[in-house]
């Protein structure tokens, strides 16, 4: 990376990290803390207050991505982060579950992921973009692991309102970082052709990647309905689950750096993506077998090993897929393409939570992992048709079939 590329990658990864840390800090304690609010005795409303963030984000990713193509990335990102901060402060001031629900909906309305990713793509060359995207993906994984460790003691000290207040402050810090540290975005020419959503939808390889990110996050959320129970059955108390998650996440970053980037440099990015999806297939098989046998005596090590392999595949896909979207989409379509990509990601998070909860309740964990296995096999099948990755096509239809 050149110094400007390194500065852009690190600063935009830090912006993602500040925003995602605020979100992740709330998740481990929300369901318990929300019970203390009026209306918090209704599990359906508590679940809606948790999940509405993903719905509003899914609806607004595309408008924010399109707006960033037309109005400029930084301007749109600042607006989105202000909306996200406003939602955080509304939730911090809430005195009922309805207020929390409104705050969470506003947080999701600050849907800047596509605009941030598009800006990162604008400021980096194709040759180093996967590495730049990996920094963003790595920052998200690290914030998730950090939140699992620090959220419970923080909630005990400052409560849910304090966590939301901290989330708002982190979003304002992200704005300062964007304005003062991120290099200037490339100039936009008013006469430049503008892409259309129909062009994105007509691109066969972009459709494959959009389906892939939907499956990835559906599987991720569905898994986490059952994985904590498997860890408890293996003898690990809930408060100590981070002792498995954190080493697995950190070790997976090392493994990804040693495998994914060399493969990309040699022109094997498509093969690396296929291999990561195939690894997810094996992981779902492993979790399914453990859940089917239901033997806590099998111990913690098989679960820890499967989680390490899952995070290896997950982090590699989180780095390679948005990089491929940015390479395959022409510059005039980049914000729209990443907007649609992030919309499918958000819908996957929502669908995974709903699917996982319903399947575990109605049929148990073995059926849940059979379903996630089926989704991963389907994903591997459609990914096999992805064309070799070279120079991004000059028109959106050149990758379609």
RABELBEL-V477955 format. One record per helix or strand of 2 or more residues. SS is the DSSP state (@ for helix, = for strand). FROM is the first residue (numbers start at 0). TO is the last residue. If there is no record, write none. Layout:
# RABELBEL-V477955
((SS FROM TO) (SS FROM TO))
This chain:
# RABELBEL-V477955
((@ 2 35) (@ 42 70) (@ 72 92) (@ 96 108) (@ 112 121) (@ 125 180) (@ 196 200) (@ 203 232) (@ 237 239) (@ 241 264) (@ 268 292) (@ 295 297) (@ 300 327) (@ 330 361) (@ 364 382))
